[in-house]
Amino acid sequence: MQKMTEIRWHGRGGQGAKTASLLLADAAFMAGKYIQSFPEYGPERSGAPITAYNRISEERCSIHSNIYEPDYVVVVDETLLESVDVTRGLKKEGAIVINSARSSAELRPLLRGYPGRVFTIDAGTISRRHLGAYFPNTPMLAAIVAVSRCVEPEDFLKDMETSYRHKFAKKPQVIQGNLDCLAQAMKEVKE
């Protein structure tokens, strides 16, 4: 099988990690790739830790299990760094993207010796600026696309515009804010 990208998302119920995983799958599908997107829940309540997964491949994928050795990990809520082993199985040649105003150097001690690349983005500030509220999943979605390049960033932005125009047809006032949020996040994610 050609290169397959596997991504594991860590967040809390209500923060949109599952939705971001589904949106990434839609964008990859629109780019002609084979995709899988699926969540894993514990207690299904707001604020409880959740995990979601993406597989993105050039060829059909016959694997149907959780992802145990991801290429990338996305952490939507940095408080999970203290209670969940978010780097478990993460390939050292991969990367982790963390929603935090802190630098990667400040967060590295919480990553249980993970030797690979660490990226951060202040998704809260970006979402408040463009969406008027705390919706960290939108900037985190753009950040993982920028870091992983599992979808070409320009194609991703075009596909997301089409998706948002359909999804928010009855709320057109939120479309531009979401697009601006994605564009800024792609520029501001940093190693």
Buried (B, 14 or more C-beta within 10 A) or exposed (E): EEEBBBBBBBBBBEBBBBBBBBBBBBBBBBBEBBBBBBBBEEEEEEEEBBBBBBBBBEEEBEEEEEBEEBBBBBBBBBEBBEEBEBBEBBEEEBBBBBBBEEEBEEBBEBBEEBEBBBBBBBBBBBBBBBBEEEBBBBBBBBBBBBBBEBBEBEBBBBBBBEBBEEBBEEEEEBBEBBBBBBBBBBEBBEE
